[in-house]
Amino acid sequence: MKIQEGQVKIHDGLAIGKAGDRDLEADLFLPPLDGSERPAILFVHGGGWREGDRSQLRGYAILLARLGFVTLCTSYRLSTEAVWPAQIKDINCALSYLRTNSDSLGIDKERVGVSGNSAGGHLALMAATKIKKFGGQGYNNNESSYVKAVCALYPPARIKKLDNTDPLDNAFLALMGEEAEQGDYDAASPINYINKHYVPTMLVHGSKDNVVSLRDSNDLYKKLLKYNIPAEMHIFSEEDHAFDGKNEYGRVVADLQSLFFLKYL
């Protein structure tokens, strides 16, 4: 894809469904040139499931929209609002919105991908599992939330039930809630859903990540290869968590995303 001339068309604060008792909002980015049957990408922000907002990945959404992708940055309920699986239900609601409105947005509903950073990477990976029980209060509950490819940046591949940890520092506990048991944690871990039916996956991680261990992506990558799933693993030497916040790295990651999604969407 070549960069399209003109301005990306931005629609902020769209109500795309329900998140509990409130509206689920998202920002939509349309390529400069009108079109139909275009690929689309949903972007999911990070923040340990308890902070952050949909503006976090706005730069990626704009860059990819300039290349012809319809992009959407969505919000979701944080762990301070609701425990798991509220978050993935909201992501699936956003995916259903894209597919439901595919004609008016000029999207090919069979060419929808998802990308996320950190906690958003975890949610992106879970969105690619096709687990129907995670359906949300969708914009159209009859529309599928299927995705064709997924990109995850420094994602937690395992949701860990930690003992002897300060609850205020335990993002996993905040996500899962006090009542969750080990089986619930396992059911929220993307690595447990990798099988021969999983979708093409791109992983990006810094080798010195002090928040999410590189091992999470390495283990996930090995399991993808075990099942012959098309997979890419990009390790950035000596870089810590969220290294792509630096402009020069963000541009490189955006280029990697565009090549990956161009190939698999």
CORWO-V668382 format. One record per backbone hydrogen bond with DSSP energy under -0.5 kcal/mol. CO is the residue of the C=O (numbers start at 1). NH is the residue of the N-H. Records with the same first field share a line. If there is no record, write none. Layout:
CO = NH  NH
This chain:
8 = 10
9 = 30
11 = 28
14 = 16  26
17 = 24
18 = 20
19 = 21  22
22 = 19
23 = 25
24 = 16  17
25 = 75
26 = 14
27 = 73
28 = 11
29 = 71
30 = 9
38 = 108
39 = 70
40 = 113
41 = 72
42 = 115
43 = 74
44 = 117
47 = 50  51
49 = 79
53 = 56
54 = 57
55 = 58
57 = 61
58 = 62
59 = 63
60 = 64
61 = 65
62 = 66
63 = 67
64 = 67  69
65 = 68
66 = 4
69 = 71
70 = 41
71 = 29
72 = 43  74
73 = 27
74 = 45
78 = 81  82
83 = 86
85 = 89
86 = 90
87 = 91
88 = 92
89 = 93
90 = 94
91 = 95
92 = 96
93 = 97  139
94 = 98
95 = 99
96 = 100
97 = 101
99 = 102
101 = 105
102 = 106  107
103 = 106
106 = 38
107 = 109
108 = 111
111 = 40
112 = 148  149
113 = 42
114 = 151
115 = 44
116 = 153
117 = 120
118 = 121  122
119 = 123
120 = 124
121 = 125
122 = 126
123 = 127
124 = 128
126 = 129
127 = 130
130 = 132
131 = 134
132 = 135
136 = 138
137 = 18
140 = 143
148 = 200
149 = 114
150 = 202
151 = 116
152 = 154  204
153 = 118
155 = 157
157 = 191
158 = 160
160 = 162
166 = 169  170
167 = 170
169 = 171
170 = 174
171 = 175
172 = 176
173 = 177
175 = 84
177 = 180
181 = 184  185
182 = 186
183 = 187
184 = 188
185 = 188
186 = 189
188 = 190
189 = 192
190 = 193
191 = 194
193 = 195
195 = 198
200 = 150
201 = 232
202 = 152
203 = 234
204 = 154
205 = 236
206 = 209
211 = 213
213 = 216  217
214 = 218
215 = 219
216 = 220
217 = 221
218 = 222
219 = 223
220 = 224
221 = 225
222 = 226
223 = 227
224 = 229
225 = 228
230 = 201
232 = 203
233 = 235
234 = 205  236
235 = 237
236 = 207  239
239 = 208
240 = 243
242 = 245
243 = 246
246 = 249  250
247 = 251
248 = 252
249 = 253
250 = 254
251 = 255
252 = 256
253 = 257
254 = 258
255 = 259
256 = 260
257 = 261
258 = 262
259 = 263
260 = 264
261 = 265
